[in-house]
Amino acid sequence: MTPLNRALALSCGLLFGGLLALLSPAAAALALAAACAGVAVLRAPLLGLALFGLAATLAPYATVQLGVRVTVSEALLGLAWLGALPRLAVGLLQWPRGRAEELLLWLMAFSLLPFLAGQLMVQADGNGPVNWARWLLNLSALFLAPLLLPDERSRDRLIVTLLLGTLAMLLLSIGYFLKDRDANSFIPVLEKLRYAHPEAVRDIFSANYTRMASPWVHPNLTGGALALFLPLAFFYGLAQRGWRRLLGLTVALLGAAGLLFSISRGAIVSLALVLLWLSWRRAPHAGRIIGLAAALGLALVLFYPPLQERLATTFSASNASTEIRMDEYRRFPDAMRAYPLGLGFKVDPPPPDSGLLGISNLWLNYVYKLGVPGMLLFVAVTVAWWREARPRGPLSALDPERAIWLGTLSGLLAALLTGLFDHYYSFTMVLIGLFWLLMGVNLQAARRLAGRGDPLLSAVAPSGPKTVDPKAKPR
């Protein structure tokens, strides 16, 4: 045995002995298993990214104690970066140099100014540095797609874990909903997953007990997450065979039911608008999707009274939710005057004891947190993404590459459209990590399509790292 191996064995022995001395046997075994899993992720960062996809879609806010309390999802995302950075440093991985990635780096760098301003101006308890670091970590998911998904096989593994996590979340949520029809019955599940702020969870479920509960906690967050993944699940299922086809179409069907059970009006309207856009662009099966969605929606409206009541008051002038949103818009200029450089990351809007209100709008929430320049940088990132990924030709027959491109594109459009009704795709941790990860996957698919001369995107000059089609014949 070499001296290095002897030192490693001795270190492992001391670690295991220390765990047994300080913890119970069960806790020590759990800690050792977690350490082994961490080492495995560091050795294979793609595994960390795939596990992030599974954890973030199944139990996004399950927590673990690592010096500070963090979500399991973000811990896995951080481990994926720890595994990727050494490979990036020695040149085994190539940093993406697309326009969208470049502008996102500018947004991340600019956020330092609102962060510092908020630390000085906001008089409230809050851990600004940790919140800022978590936000940056979630945004960085955009870069992991081109770094860790070099081929179709690795990308397929990620998509399968995303859909498996979504399927498990839907089965759990819909099962509890059909069993009790009371969101409060879901609280013990979240307690076992070590969700933080149990009092806030009880308040949300008590106020919305007729709407489906889920690991996303708030029904509007559930709707937003489903709006992001439903198109990907459907188009992925159409282009695959065997159990992958079954997985995609099952997630799409259950997701549509879960979306209606959550009664998230913004997510429902956003997906409906995306469906109309797909139909206008003559996407495959778009007409059938609209017909099936209309039939499912009509059936639920007829047989689910809470949905009837919510729809009946949606456009009413006396609707409490609408009144609150209108009041937020009227008083938003007061927040801009109070925090011209943005609120920063110490607290979420509205700051306590300020007399101000929050804002239920994606872009105005960027203004609230990062000021007008921060919002403009976010707009610049999304415009750069759209210029590179938008379709140039007719949305004709699907192959696996086109299906992933169209599914992620439609989901991202639905997510952005929800920004007209709510703010959760701006600074809601984990959910924004999934959003930026799907944008990275979409950009990668668009660049591959453009690189092979696909008429859908052939007018686009790939601005990211070049990809080579392994099936292409040499000239």
Secondary structure, 3 states (H helix, E strand, C coil): CCHHHHHHHHHHHHHHHHHHHHCCHHHHHHHHHHHHHHHHHHHCHHHHHHHHHHHHHHCCCCEEECCCEEEHHHHHHHHHHHHHHHHHHCCCCCCCCCHHHHHHHHHHHHCHHHHHHHHHHCCCCCCHHHHHHHHHHHHCHHHHHHHHCCCHHHHHHHHHHHHHHHHHHHHHHHHHHHHHCCHHHHHHHHHHCCCCCHHHHHHHHHHCCCCCCCCCCCHHHHHHHHHHHHHHHHHHHHHCCHHHHHHHHHHHHHHHHHHHHHCCHHHHHHHHHHHHHHHHCCCCCHHHHHHHHHHHHHHHHHHCHHHHHHHHHHCCCCCHHHHHHHHHHHHHHHHHHHCCCCCCCCCCCCCCCCCCCCCCCHHHHHHHHHHHHHHHHHHHHHHHHHHHHCCCCCCCCCCHHHHHHHHHHHHHHHHHHHCCCCCHHHHCCCHHHHHHHHHHHHHHHHHHHHHCCCCCCCCCCCCCCCCCCCCCCCC
